[in-house]
Amino acid sequence: MDERTEDRKREKEIFFFVDGIKYETEHTVLTGAQIKGMIPNFNPLYSLFLEEPGDEPDRQIMDDTSVSLEKEKGGPRRFYTVPPATFGIR
């Protein structure tokens, strides 16, 4: 592979963050299951959320939810994980 081809490939690389950790892919759309599959030792009991811009509520990403990873006005997509609710457990 020549240098120009390598540069073009790098330009097309898409990245996003989960819990502050950067992940890279060549795909512009991934499902929740694919994103979770990229996270080492992901706890399947945890939920995945997409940070939405401004005052919009963050969105839970289910395994079958497709998410565009194209950069928005605020930059790359940012996700975070949430453990299962433990309210009322003693």
C-alpha positions as a Markdown table, in Angstrom:
| # | Residue | x | y | z |
|---|---|---|---|---|
| 1 | Met | 0.0 | 0.0 | 0.0 |
| 2 | Asp | 1.5 | 3.4 | -1.0 |
| 3 | Glu | 1.5 | 6.4 | 1.3 |
| 4 | Arg | -1.4 | 8.2 | -0.5 |
| 5 | Thr | -3.6 | 5.2 | -0.1 |
| 6 | Glu | -2.7 | 5.0 | 3.6 |
| 7 | Asp | -3.6 | 8.7 | 4.0 |
| 8 | Arg | -7.0 | 8.3 | 2.3 |
| 9 | Lys | -7.7 | 5.3 | 4.5 |
| 10 | Arg | -6.8 | 7.3 | 7.7 |
| 11 | Glu | -9.1 | 10.2 | 6.5 |
| 12 | Lys | -12.1 | 7.8 | 6.2 |
| 13 | Glu | -11.6 | 6.3 | 9.7 |
| 14 | Ile | -14.5 | 7.0 | 12.0 |
| 15 | Phe | -14.1 | 7.3 | 15.7 |
| 16 | Phe | -16.3 | 7.6 | 18.7 |
| 17 | Phe | -15.9 | 7.5 | 22.5 |
| 18 | Val | -17.4 | 5.3 | 25.2 |
| 19 | Asp | -16.8 | 6.3 | 28.8 |
| 20 | Gly | -14.0 | 8.6 | 27.5 |
| 21 | Ile | -12.2 | 5.8 | 25.6 |
| 22 | Lys | -11.7 | 6.3 | 21.9 |
| 23 | Tyr | -12.8 | 3.5 | 19.5 |
| 24 | Glu | -12.1 | 3.5 | 15.8 |
| 25 | Thr | -14.0 | 1.9 | 12.9 |
| 26 | Glu | -14.2 | 2.1 | 9.2 |
| 27 | His | -18.0 | 2.0 | 9.4 |
| 28 | Thr | -20.2 | 5.1 | 9.5 |
| 29 | Val | -23.1 | 3.2 | 11.1 |
| 30 | Leu | -23.0 | 0.6 | 13.9 |
| 31 | Thr | -25.6 | -1.1 | 16.0 |
| 32 | Gly | -25.6 | -1.0 | 19.8 |
| 33 | Ala | -24.5 | -4.6 | 19.8 |
| 34 | Gln | -21.6 | -3.8 | 17.5 |
| 35 | Ile | -20.5 | -0.9 | 19.7 |
| 36 | Lys | -20.8 | -3.1 | 22.9 |
| 37 | Gly | -18.8 | -5.8 | 21.1 |
| 38 | Met | -15.9 | -3.4 | 20.7 |
| 39 | Ile | -15.7 | -2.7 | 24.4 |
| 40 | Pro | -13.3 | -5.1 | 26.2 |
| 41 | Asn | -15.0 | -7.0 | 29.0 |
| 42 | Phe | -18.3 | -5.2 | 28.5 |
| 43 | Asn | -20.8 | -6.2 | 31.2 |
| 44 | Pro | -24.0 | -7.2 | 29.3 |
| 45 | Leu | -26.1 | -6.0 | 32.3 |
| 46 | Tyr | -25.0 | -2.4 | 31.6 |
| 47 | Ser | -27.0 | -0.1 | 29.3 |
| 48 | Leu | -25.4 | 2.1 | 26.6 |
| 49 | Phe | -26.4 | 5.7 | 26.2 |
| 50 | Leu | -25.7 | 8.3 | 23.5 |
| 51 | Glu | -25.0 | 11.8 | 24.7 |
| 52 | Glu | -27.3 | 14.2 | 22.8 |
| 53 | Pro | -26.4 | 17.8 | 22.1 |
| 54 | Gly | -27.8 | 20.7 | 24.2 |
| 55 | Asp | -30.9 | 20.2 | 26.2 |
| 56 | Glu | -32.0 | 17.0 | 24.3 |
| 57 | Pro | -32.2 | 14.0 | 26.6 |
| 58 | Asp | -29.6 | 11.3 | 26.1 |
| 59 | Arg | -30.8 | 8.3 | 24.2 |
| 60 | Gln | -30.5 | 4.7 | 25.3 |
| 61 | Ile | -29.0 | 2.6 | 22.5 |
| 62 | Met | -30.5 | -0.9 | 22.4 |
| 63 | Asp | -28.6 | -3.8 | 20.7 |
| 64 | Asp | -30.6 | -3.5 | 17.5 |
| 65 | Thr | -30.5 | 0.3 | 17.4 |
| 66 | Ser | -28.4 | 1.7 | 14.4 |
| 67 | Val | -26.4 | 4.8 | 15.2 |
| 68 | Ser | -24.7 | 7.1 | 12.6 |
| 69 | Leu | -21.2 | 7.8 | 13.7 |
| 70 | Glu | -20.8 | 10.8 | 11.5 |
| 71 | Lys | -19.5 | 13.8 | 13.4 |
| 72 | Glu | -22.2 | 16.2 | 14.6 |
| 73 | Lys | -21.7 | 19.9 | 15.4 |
| 74 | Gly | -20.2 | 19.0 | 18.8 |
| 75 | Gly | -17.6 | 16.6 | 17.3 |
| 76 | Pro | -17.5 | 12.8 | 17.4 |
| 77 | Arg | -20.3 | 10.7 | 19.0 |
| 78 | Arg | -19.9 | 10.1 | 22.7 |
| 79 | Phe | -21.5 | 7.2 | 24.5 |
| 80 | Tyr | -21.5 | 6.1 | 28.2 |
| 81 | Thr | -22.4 | 3.0 | 30.0 |
| 82 | Val | -24.8 | 2.7 | 33.0 |
| 83 | Pro | -25.0 | -0.2 | 35.5 |
| 84 | Pro | -28.4 | -1.7 | 36.1 |
| 85 | Ala | -30.6 | 0.2 | 38.6 |
| 86 | Thr | -30.2 | -0.8 | 42.2 |
| 87 | Phe | -32.9 | 1.4 | 43.8 |
| 88 | Gly | -34.5 | -0.3 | 46.7 |
| 89 | Ile | -31.9 | -3.1 | 47.1 |
| 90 | Arg | -30.5 | -3.4 | 50.6 |
